[in-house]
Structure formats: C-alpha cells, structure tokens
Amino acid sequence: MTDRDKPLTYRDSGVDIDAGDALVERIKPHVRRTLRPEVIGGLGGFGGLFAVPKGYTDPVLVSGTDGVGTKLKIAFATGRHDTIGIDLVAMCVNDIAVMGAEPLFFLDYFASGRLDIAVAEAVIAGIAEGCHQAGCALIGGETAELPGMYADGEYDLAGFAVGVVERARILDGRRIAPGDQVIGLASSGLHSNGYSLARKALLEVMALPIAEVASELLAPTRIYVRALGAAAAASDLRGAAHITGGGLCENAPRILQEGLVIRLRDGSWPVPPIFDRIARGAHVALAEMRRTFNLGLGMVLVVPPGDEHACIAACEAAGERAFLVGDVIAGAGEARVDFISSDASLA
C-alpha cells in the first residue's frame, strides 16, 4: 500500500482530537475552583450559561477583551507558562472594573500549531488563578490546534470578560472636578505592555541573558478588582483608569472631561528598577518611557478632597500598595496628564 492509498486521518494533518479531550479532563479541577453560584451547567456545552446575579435593581453588563501581547515571547523563551494566564485575566477584568463593574465570568482562547497538553494546562491553570483572584468564573473557552499557523513551541492567547454594575454606579469620570485627589496603585512591573520595547532594550541593545531578567519580565499583572470594590465602598470614587498600552500619558486622560488636567507628582510613588534599567541601559527618553510604560502605577483612582486617606486605607486593606500621587486642576483644551517635580506644591 502506498502513502496515497493509506487512510488519511485528522491526526495525520496535525490535529490530535484525543489530546484536546485529555486537556479538557486535566483542566476541570482548575475550572472548578473559579465557580460561582450563578454558573449553570459545566464544561463541554456549546456555550457557557450564567445567571444574572441577584440584588441588582438596574443591572448593566460591561464587557472587555484583550490579549497578552509579546510578553508571550518571554514565556516561550523561558519555558515558564504558569503566570501568563494571570496576565490574560488581569488585562480584561481590570478594564471592566474601572467602569465600576463586578467581573462575573471569563472565557479564553488558546491557539497553537501543535497542542502540548502540559503547556496548555499550565496556561489555563494560570487563567483559573486569575479568575480566582478576580472573583469571576471561568465558564468556557476554545482550544484551537492550527498546524502551520504558529511556530513550534508557540501559542496565542485572547480573553473575554463580562461584568455587571448598577446603572447609577457606573464610573465614567463625569463627576471628576478640579481639586479632586489622585491615588495610584502600585504595579508589579511592566504588567503586559511595552514588551516590544522592553525586549528590544534589554535583550538586543543591552544583550542581557534572558535568565537575568526573566523573573522581572514575567511578574504577573496585578488584578485590582478587590481594591477597586473596597475603594468604592470606603470613598466617593469618581473615576479609575487602568494604565496599559500608552502608559500614564494616554490612559489617565481617558476618564477626564475636556478642560481637566491630572497632575502627577514625580517621586510620590516607587518606580520598579526594571524601568530605570530600560531607560538608562538603552537610552530611552523619559517622554518615551511615560507614553509606553506604567512606570510603577498600574491603576489611578480619583476621589474628592477629604476622601483620599480612606481610599488609600481601603486599597491597602485589600492587598494593594496605594499612594497619593497628584490632583486634578482646570486646564485648557483636551484632557491631559502633566508631571510636576517632587518639590512642587499641589495646593
């Protein structure tokens, strides 16, 4: 019998259905630890079922989707896949939490050229851990084996989160006014943004061994859901911005009305060493750093004067490091962020 005469199977073309089935069985324990009472059914259906939580009078659903970007390249190069799923969840749930939403459920998309069950399980276990931290349920996803689409040992990730908020409690920044105070929540480092520049600076320009910076580059993105809920309960939270791609310069103004300016005081929060290493080692200008990275602030919150101490205390009780980093003033034209020296008064 020639090769042409042999029966052709899906496995011959590069797709192993049995491996996919085995993965589903291995991830079930990870998924179970994320379940909420509103989850209906389990894994294996064509769609995930989730009941609207009780206790809401006028519920509004809030959704968000994102990926992890070229941070995946660090996971591939190091063979460390256990935290990248936390990043995926964080990028989605932080975005909906700044709208005032309680994250309810999460779905993921994992695609590779050839399914490595151990790697996929490590990634999905990280996703489950992120969901556990955020208090949302992992109710489904898609594992795609796409021969020829991805290099050996590589994969891609995408995530999708849905939350709920009372219509009257939506955070949209409309109540932010001059005199309001700005609280910053510490990041764990780069989070999941600016990795194209970071990899270029550290691994190419500076030619550092990846093992020397792997721990800093793979530090998972902070999930701020609980801190935001605590801040809203303890203070009159008027707005919150997730500092992602575009850094402080582009994300903070997204919650401001035209004619308002957030002033951030340099030196009022700790900047992780990885940022100075990139800036000095690869000669990256300060303006470029500010418009690319979070520079140590993964989230900024805005509260009225007099509420800042209660807000900080609530965030710290929820496990985050929080700092009074600036204020809001009247300006002219489009909303923006200004940086002032550490010895300048905010009065």
N, C-alpha and C positions, 0 to 999 in steps of 0.2 A: 504494500500500500504506500503510495506516495504521499508527501505532505499535503498535496492538493486534494487527495481523496480522504484524508483524516477528518473526522467531525470537528468543526470549529466551535469552541466554547467562548463564553464571555471572559473566562479567566485567561484564555489564550490572547485576548486583546488587551489584557492588563487590568481588568476589573475583577476583584475577588469578592463575590457576594457573601461567601461564608465568613470572611474576615470582618465584613461590615456587621453581620449578625452577631459575631463574637464580641465586637466592640460595644454593641448595644447592651449586651448582658453585663459587661465589665463596668459600664458607666452607671448602671441602675443604682448602686449604693451611693454614688456621688450625688445623683439627682435627688434621691430620697431625702437627704439632709437639707434640701432647699425648699421642701414642700410647705405650702401654706394651706389653711382650711378651705380657701376658695378654689383650689385646684380640683378639677373634675376629671376622673379617669387617670391614666398613666401614659407612659411612653408607648409608642407603636401606632397611634392613630394617625390619620391624615392631617389633623390639626390639633393644637393644644386648647383645651377648654378651661376657662377661668371665669368664675362668677364675680360680678361687681361686688366689692366689699360692702358690708352693711355699715350704717352710721353716717353715710354721706347724704346731704339734702339735695344738692345740685352738683353732682359729680361731673368733672370734665376730664377726659382722658388726655394724657400727654405722652407722646412717643418720641423716641430718638434712636438713631442708628449710627454706627461708627465701626472703625477697624483699629488696628494697632500700628499700621504703617511699617516703616523699615526697621523698627525695633525687632521685628521678626528675624532680621538678618543676624542679630546678636544671638538670639535663641538658636538659630541654625548653626552658627559658628562655634558655639559653646556646648551644644547638646543639652542645654538646660531649658526644659519646656514647662516647668511646674508653676511658673508665675505669670506667664504671658496671658493666660486666660483671665487672671485677675485684672490685668490691664484692659482687656476687652470689655469686661463688665463695667469697670470704672468709667471708661470713656463714654459709655451710653447712659449709665444711671446718674452720673454727676450732671450731665446735660439736662436731664429732666428734673432732677432735684432742685436745680436753681430756679425752676419755674414754680416751686412750692409743692411739687408732686411727691407722693409716696410711691416708689417703684413697686410694681405688682408682680410682673413676670418678665422673663427674658428668653430669647431664642438665639441660637448661634448657627453659624455656617462655617464648616471646616472642609476645606478642599485640598487635595494633594494628588500628585501623579500616581503614587502607589501608597496604599493605606498601610502605615506602620501602626499596629494596634497599641503598642506600648507608648509611642509618642502621642497618639491621639488621646489615649486615656489620660496621660499626664496633662495635656492641654485642657481637656474637658473637666478634669478634677480641679484645675485652677479656675475655670469658669464657675464651677459649683461653689468653690470657696468665695469667689467674688460675689455671687448671688447670696450666699450665707451672710457675708458682711453687709450687704445692702438690704437684706430682709426681703428679697424677692425670690420668686420660684423660677427654677429652670424647667420650663414645661415642654420644651421640644427643640428641634434643630435639624440640620441637614449635614450629613457626612457624604461628601462627593469624592469619588475616585475618578480622576480625569487624566488618563495616560497621555503623555505628550504635552500637557499644559504647564507642568511645573518640573523644575529640575529635581533630581533625586535628593531626598532628604529635606525638601522644602514644602511648605504648605501656605495657605492663606486663610485668614480669619475675618469674619464680619459678625456683628452682633446687633440685636434689636431689642429695645426695652420699651415697656409700656407702664405708665403710672397713672395715678388719679389725684386730683386736687379739687377741693371745693371751689366753685367759680369765684366766690367772694374772697378767696385766699390765694388767688393766682399772683405770683410775684412777677411783675413786668417792669418794675423800675419807675412807674409813672409818679409815685409819691416821693421819689428822691428829690431833695431840695438843698440849696446852699446851707452850709452849716452841719450837714449830716456827717457822721463819722464812718471811716472805712476800716474794717477789720480784715486782716489777712490770715489765712490758714496755711500752715507750712506744708510744702510739698516734700516728697521723699527723694527728689532729684529731678531728672528730666521728665518724669512721667512717661508719656507716649508721644512726645512731639519734638521736632527738631533733630531727629536721628540721622537724617541725611547729612546735615551739617556736622553733628557730633561725630559721626563715623569718619567723615572726611577729615576733620580736625585731629581726632585722637589716633585713628588707625592708619591714615595716609600721611598727612602733613607731619605729625609728631612721631609716626611709626611706632606707636606703643604696642606691646604684645596684648592681645585681646584679654588674656588671663589677668592682666594687671588692672583692667578697668571693668571687667565683666560684672562684678557684683554691683558696682555703681550704675552701670548701664541697664542692668536687669532688675533693679529695685522696682517693685510694682507700684503702679499709680495708687495714690490714696483714694479711698472711697469715702466721700464726705456726707453721705446720706444721713447718718445718725446725728452728726454735728449740725447740719442744717435744720433738722427737725427740732433739736434742742435749742438752737438759736431762735427759731421762730416762736417757740413756746416761752422763752425767757425774755424776749425783747421784741420791739416793733421792727421786725426785719422788713426792709423796704426794697431790697434788691440783692442779687447774688450773681456773680459771674464766675464761670469755670474757665480757668486760664489754660488754654490748649494752644493749637496752632495759631500763630500770630502773636503769641506772648501777651505780656501785660498791655502793650500799646493798642492792640486791636480788640482784645476780648472785654476788658473793663468798660470801654465806652459803649458797648452794646446794650447796657442796661440804663444808659443816661438819655434824657431828653436833650434836644438841641439847646445849646447855650449853657450847658453844665460841664464842669471840669472836675475830674478826680485828681487830687494832688497826692502823690505818694512820696513819703519822706525816705530818702536813701539812708540806709543804716538802721532802720527801725525794725528790721526782721533779719534773721540769719540766712545767708546765702550759702547753699551747699558748695563744698570745694570743687566739685566737678565743673561748675560754671566758670570759675576763675581759671581752672586748668585749661579749658577750651579757649577762653578769651586770650590768655597770655601765651599759651603754647602755640596757637595757630594765628595769633594776631587778628582776632575778630573784634571789630569795633563795638563799643558799648551800645550804640544805637542798633546795631545788627543783633546783638545779644537780646536787647529788650523786645525786639519785634519778632524774635524766633522762639525764645525760651520763657519758662515761667519764673526763672531766677529765684526760686525758693518759695513762691506763693502759688499754690495750686488752686486757690479759691479766694475771692474777695467778697465781703459782705458789707452792706451799707445799712446803718441804723441811725436814728435821730440822736442828737446830743443828749447825754444823760443815760443812754442805753448801752453804751459801749462796754462798760465793765461787766454788766450782766450777760451780754452776748459773749464776751471772751470767756467768762467763767463757765457758761453753758457748753461752749465748744470744747473747752479743756476737760470738762467732766465727761464729755462724750469721747475723749481719747485723742483729740487733736491739739496741736500747739497753735495758739492764736495770739495775734499781736495787733496793737493799734498802729496802723501804718499810714494813715492820712485822713483827708477830709474832702468834702465837696464844696466847690465855690462856683459862683456865677462867672461865665465867660462869654465869648462871642463866637458865633458860628457853630460849626459841628462839634458834637461832644468829643472830648479827648482826655488823655491822661498826661499830666505833667509830672516831672520828677524834680523835687527840690532837695537841696543839701540837708544833711543831717542836723545842722545847727540853725536851720531856718525855722521860724515860728509858723505854726499852723493857725494862729489866732487871727 
